Amino acid sequence: MINAYKNFWKNYTNFYGKATRSDYWLVVLANFLIYLIPTTLLIIILSTSISASYYGEPSTGAIMSCIGLGILMFVYFVATLVANVAIQIRRLRDAGLPWGLFFLNFIPYIGGLVTLVLYCMPSSKTDFKSTSINVTKVVEKSEAEKLKEWEQLFEAGTITQEEYDKKKKELLN
């Protein structure tokens, strides 16, 4: 979980990579646990403050603590906003889906449920090509084309005769 959370911060503005299901959900868990601590403290302070106010005025310290925890939670939310959007988009890309499906989050009620299902989808071996409407299949190069490339590398002096012959034998067999 720690490595996934480190990668979350390292890829703070990376909208083009991919995020596996485990990376995504471990980050969600880490963020949940981070929010859980101040939320629990806030509930404890508010509950004691409400019971104290029943018998008199709530203490200024309790009010200031609630405000401080609220500000702390808001600062963390703002700090992670871009990183959370980035990991959600990378998760969609990893599932082979267009990144624009992220905007389903803004549809009340149903959008969150739909994106929840999309984030649970397994990784895809194919990429969604957002540059065209039709998704085209990647065509494997023929052995002749591969051999031609190796020949060009040999002629350029990048590889040796032995390497070229080995690859030629491998491609022709």
ZIDATA-V703433 format. One record per residue. N is the residue number from 0. RES is the residue in one letter. SS is DSSP state (~ for helix, > for strand, _ for the rest). PSI is psi in radians with two decimals (* if undefined). BURIAL is b if it has 9 or more other ideal C-beta (glycine too) atoms within 8 Angstrom, else e. Layout:
[[N,RES,SS,PSI,BURIAL] [N,RES,SS,PSI,BURIAL]]
This chain:
[[0,M,_,-0.61,e] [1,I,~,-0.75,e] [2,N,~,-0.71,e] [3,A,~,-0.69,b] [4,Y,~,-0.62,b] [5,K,~,-0.77,e] [6,N,~,-0.57,b] [7,F,~,-0.79,b] [8,W,~,-0.58,e] [9,K,~,-0.61,e] [10,N,_,0.64,b] [11,Y,_,-0.73,b] [12,T,_,0.37,e] [13,N,_,1.83,e] [14,F,_,0.02,b] [15,Y,_,-0.27,e] [16,G,_,-2.73,e] [17,K,_,2.67,e] [18,A,_,2.12,b] [19,T,_,2.90,e] [20,R,~,-0.80,b] [21,S,~,-0.73,e] [22,D,~,-0.79,b] [23,Y,~,-0.87,b] [24,W,~,-0.49,b] [25,L,~,-0.63,b] [26,V,~,-0.71,b] [27,V,~,-0.77,e] [28,L,~,-0.77,b] [29,A,~,-0.78,b] [30,N,~,-0.67,b] [31,F,~,-0.80,e] [32,L,~,-0.63,e] [33,I,~,-0.70,e] [34,Y,~,-0.47,b] [35,L,~,-0.67,e] [36,I,~,-0.99,e] [37,P,~,-0.50,b] [38,T,~,-0.74,b] [39,T,~,-0.77,e] [40,L,~,-0.71,b] [41,L,~,-0.76,b] [42,I,~,-0.75,e] [43,I,~,-0.82,e] [44,I,~,-0.76,b] [45,L,~,-0.72,b] [46,S,~,-0.71,e] [47,T,~,-0.60,b] [48,S,~,-0.69,b] [49,I,~,-0.74,b] [50,S,~,-0.59,e] [51,A,~,-0.60,b] [52,S,~,-0.36,b] [53,Y,~,-0.57,e] [54,Y,_,-0.02,e] [55,G,_,-2.78,e] [56,E,_,2.46,e] [57,P,_,2.60,b] [58,S,_,2.60,e] [59,T,~,-0.60,e] [60,G,~,-0.68,e] [61,A,~,-0.73,b] [62,I,~,-0.77,b] [63,M,~,-0.64,e] [64,S,~,-0.74,b] [65,C,~,-0.74,b] [66,I,~,-0.75,e] [67,G,~,-0.78,e] [68,L,~,-0.66,b] [69,G,~,-0.75,b] [70,I,~,-0.74,e] [71,L,~,-0.78,b] [72,M,~,-0.66,b] [73,F,~,-0.73,e] [74,V,~,-0.74,e] [75,Y,~,-0.71,b] [76,F,~,-0.83,e] [77,V,~,-0.68,e] [78,A,~,-0.56,e] [79,T,~,0.00,b] [80,L,~,-0.92,e] [81,V,~,-0.71,e] [82,A,~,-0.65,b] [83,N,~,-0.69,b] [84,V,~,-0.75,b] [85,A,~,-0.78,b] [86,I,~,-0.55,b] [87,Q,~,-0.72,b] [88,I,~,-0.72,b] [89,R,~,-0.60,b] [90,R,~,-0.73,b] [91,L,~,-0.73,b] [92,R,~,-0.69,b] [93,D,~,-0.55,b] [94,A,_,-0.01,b] [95,G,_,0.40,b] [96,L,_,2.74,b] [97,P,_,2.47,e] [98,W,~,-0.39,b] [99,G,~,-0.30,e] [100,L,~,-0.23,b] [101,F,~,-0.60,b] [102,F,~,-0.16,e] [103,L,~,-0.41,b] [104,N,~,-0.44,b] [105,F,~,-0.06,e] [106,I,_,2.11,b] [107,P,_,2.46,e] [108,Y,_,-1.23,e] [109,I,~,-0.58,e] [110,G,~,-0.75,b] [111,G,~,-0.67,b] [112,L,~,-0.71,e] [113,V,~,-0.80,b] [114,T,~,-0.56,b] [115,L,~,-0.78,e] [116,V,~,-0.73,e] [117,L,~,-0.68,b] [118,Y,~,-0.33,b] [119,C,_,-0.13,e] [120,M,_,2.59,b] [121,P,_,2.85,e] [122,S,_,2.56,b] [123,S,_,2.54,b] [124,K,_,-0.30,e] [125,T,_,2.64,e] [126,D,_,2.54,e] [127,F,_,2.20,b] [128,K,_,1.83,e] [129,S,_,-0.10,e] [130,T,_,-0.30,e] [131,S,_,2.74,e] [132,I,_,-0.71,e] [133,N,_,2.29,e] [134,V,_,2.09,e] [135,T,_,2.57,e] [136,K,_,2.39,e] [137,V,_,2.16,e] [138,V,_,2.26,e] [139,E,_,2.44,e] [140,K,_,2.55,e] [141,S,_,2.85,e] [142,E,~,-0.60,e] [143,A,~,-0.72,e] [144,E,~,-0.71,e] [145,K,~,-0.73,b] [146,L,~,-0.67,b] [147,K,~,-0.72,e] [148,E,~,-0.76,b] [149,W,~,-0.62,b] [150,E,~,-0.71,b] [151,Q,~,-0.67,e] [152,L,~,-0.68,b] [153,F,~,-0.80,b] [154,E,~,-0.53,e] [155,A,_,-0.16,e] [156,G,_,0.20,e] [157,T,_,-0.62,e] [158,I,_,2.84,e] [159,T,_,2.94,e] [160,Q,~,-0.70,e] [161,E,~,-0.78,e] [162,E,~,-0.71,b] [163,Y,~,-0.78,b] [164,D,~,-0.69,e] [165,K,~,-0.78,e] [166,K,~,-0.65,b] [167,K,~,-0.77,b] [168,K,~,-0.70,e] [169,E,~,-0.74,e] [170,L,~,-0.59,b] [171,L,~,-0.28,e] [172,N,_,*,e]]
